[in-house]
Amino acid sequence: MSSKTRLKTTNERSRQFLLSWRDFAPEASLAGSTLAQFEIECQEPNEVQLEIEASMTHHRGLIIHRDEAEVRLQSKLKALANAVRCDPNHGMNSAFYRSLGFVVDSERKRPARKSLPAAPAETPPAANVV
């Protein structure tokens, strides 16, 4: 059962208790609570639910900020990698460049030549069968 369904059922049941309590025993103290205290307690789940919904809305808003920050960070990482490549003290053949996870020039392999696909074998024409 989802929390919204559970909250709806609980709200309906508490509303029924409130109405009956008001009509038939407004002065009674039940389970250590007066009618006024119970009315306040009935509002608590709704208040907490509103807090949850506000937090979820805030969470969804923060997601876009995180995504934008990741894009900015990715751009910065590219700029830093390019700076290491272009720096005369480091370059594309340095230990620093390799430690960043890149393949240094001295370890780079030449690409293999692509072989041309073999020409399809010609099939002889079918003999005239009478």
Secondary structure, 3 states (H helix, E strand, C coil): CCHHHHHHHHHHHHHHHHHHHHHHCCCCCECCECHHHHHHHHHHHHHHHHHHHHHHHHHHHHHHHHHHHHHHHHHHHHHHHHHHHHCCCCHHHCHHHHHCCCCCHHHCCCCCCCCCCCCCCCCCCCCCCC
